[in-house]
Amino acid sequence: MSNEPITLTAGDAEATVLPGNGGRIGGLRVGGTELLRQGERYGCFPMVPWCGRIRDGRFRDGAAVHRMPLNSPPHAIHGTARDGAWRTARVTADEAVITYDLADPWPYTGRVTQVIALGEDALTLTMSVETYDSSFPAQVGWHPWFNRTLDGVDAAIAFDPAWQEERGDDHLPTGNRVDPKPGPWDDCFGMPDGVDVTLTWPGRLELNVASREHWVVVYDEQEAAVCVEPQTGPPNGLNTLPRLVTPLEPLEATTTWSWRRL
């Protein structure tokens, strides 16, 4: 099937999926109100086969050292799949399944599948990485850009992490865990009971980002948007906390965004 834009609907919710632009969610409208920042590099893009930055673009797999392009010098950031065209496997009125085959510069073969399921009051995203060949370390996650302001009202962020990854001058975790500090943030947090972050636009909308995963990056250091990024490990995790994809065990993660009007 093609990689043309897809529109999903459920009640008064509408989502736009852009397989041809990195498999991202290009828009999410509730009652006609757009929740995601608009633009070619915004919306919500999948982070795969890694999340956040890899130190100096290098990661080790056994004795092999692999180098990824430095697209955020001096580091490599957010994976390769957001720069590629995904293919549409299946579409219904409220669900789309899209796939992406891992390719250069990633040194391993594998397939990423993303399922986007829209309900009247929730959007559920599920992503899996499979291989039928060599095992390899990987991460998956999502990078949504939620509009900071809806109808003139700014979002408030509420969450209760167990710790914050201390951030070095190079924007990477130092390996130390510290007590959560007040924002603004471009930081990774640990939530061992699962990601649970709520954005509230007072008098307008409450949106909860949830996942069974234990890691979330919150980025609100710019005016237009707030990013809440559930992921399977911390930044530089290919080196510090790798998750292995094997022919018998794919890597899979899910996040659900649920909302209610206020």
Secondary structure as GFF3:
##gff-version 3
##sequence-region A 1 262
A	DSSP	beta_strand	6	10	.	.	.	ID=ss1
A	DSSP	beta_strand	13	18	.	.	.	ID=ss2
A	DSSP	beta_strand	24	30	.	.	.	ID=ss3
A	DSSP	beta_strand	33	34	.	.	.	ID=ss4
A	DSSP	beta_strand	44	47	.	.	.	ID=ss5
A	DSSP	beta_strand	53	54	.	.	.	ID=ss6
A	DSSP	three_ten_helix	55	57	.	.	.	ID=ss7
A	DSSP	beta_strand	58	61	.	.	.	ID=ss8
A	DSSP	beta_strand	64	67	.	.	.	ID=ss9
A	DSSP	beta_strand	76	77	.	.	.	ID=ss10
A	DSSP	three_ten_helix	81	83	.	.	.	ID=ss11
A	DSSP	beta_strand	87	91	.	.	.	ID=ss12
A	DSSP	beta_strand	95	101	.	.	.	ID=ss13
A	DSSP	beta_strand	111	118	.	.	.	ID=ss14
A	DSSP	beta_strand	122	130	.	.	.	ID=ss15
A	DSSP	beta_strand	136	138	.	.	.	ID=ss16
A	DSSP	beta_strand	141	147	.	.	.	ID=ss17
A	DSSP	beta_strand	149	150	.	.	.	ID=ss18
A	DSSP	beta_strand	153	154	.	.	.	ID=ss19
A	DSSP	beta_strand	156	158	.	.	.	ID=ss20
A	DSSP	beta_strand	163	167	.	.	.	ID=ss21
A	DSSP	beta_strand	173	178	.	.	.	ID=ss22
A	DSSP	beta_strand	186	190	.	.	.	ID=ss23
A	DSSP	beta_strand	195	201	.	.	.	ID=ss24
A	DSSP	beta_strand	205	211	.	.	.	ID=ss25
A	DSSP	beta_strand	215	219	.	.	.	ID=ss26
A	DSSP	beta_strand	225	231	.	.	.	ID=ss27
A	DSSP	alpha_helix	237	240	.	.	.	ID=ss28
A	DSSP	beta_strand	243	245	.	.	.	ID=ss29
A	DSSP	beta_strand	251	261	.	.	.	ID=ss30
###
